[in-house]
Amino acid sequence: MGKLYLIPTPIGNLEDMTLRGIRILKEVDLILAEDTRTSSKLLNHFEIKNKLASHHKFNEHKTVEMIARKIEEGKNVALISDAGTPGISDPGFLLVRTCLEKDIEVECLPGATALIPALVNSGFPTDRFSFEGFLPQKKGRQKKIKELVTETRTMIFYESPYRLIKSLEQFAEYMGPDRRASVSRELSKLFEENRRGTLAELIEHFSSKTIKGEIVIVLEGKKAPPDLPDGEEEDDSLSVTSGKQGSRRQ
């Protein structure tokens, strides 16, 4: 029986490709790529000439069984995405699950991903965080944001440059314009930008410029209220009143 390899690819800078990733891509029998045109540029750069096939969100439901059979027959297969680690807001989950159900060995290499550099670079707590991926584009978007209003962990979102302002404005509407955040753009590339500040400050900054590139938003979690001195109790009536007035700006 063969093996499935998940190979992270650079999110921008080709020097972030690992030596082990290059070696395995040269050794496997088949490379599955999200977009063969994009991946061909990467493979050509590293002189990798193995067979390449498409595996993306539009065909993965139809192809996972066929791929699993190839591995069961002894083929070693590598899965790559256009950028970053397969399975993180990219195709990969269905194939991994199918292989594990069939007792096929799966190995994921460590490597490039956008969320960790953005998180560490934000200056927010990293001991506990919530990765939310992409927010729903339409249905369920506001509901999801409302659910996160009381989240105390640092939150990480992927976003399109076309929806960045909308997301920042909606976060400010429900969590307050003074909630702090960090926006990372074009990570590892020539024009990388990491902008930190309140949501109000970030909205002002990005509203005044043309936004390009892949975006990661890191949002500060809700701060816990300060501990009351011993012997004091919170005034419930005041708490309820404050909650009604500020329920959308916490």
Summary of the structure (lengths in Angstrom):
residues: 250
radius of gyration: 21.9
end to end distance: 54.2
largest distance: 72.4
contacts: 761
relative contact order: 0.14
helix: 36%
strand: 20%
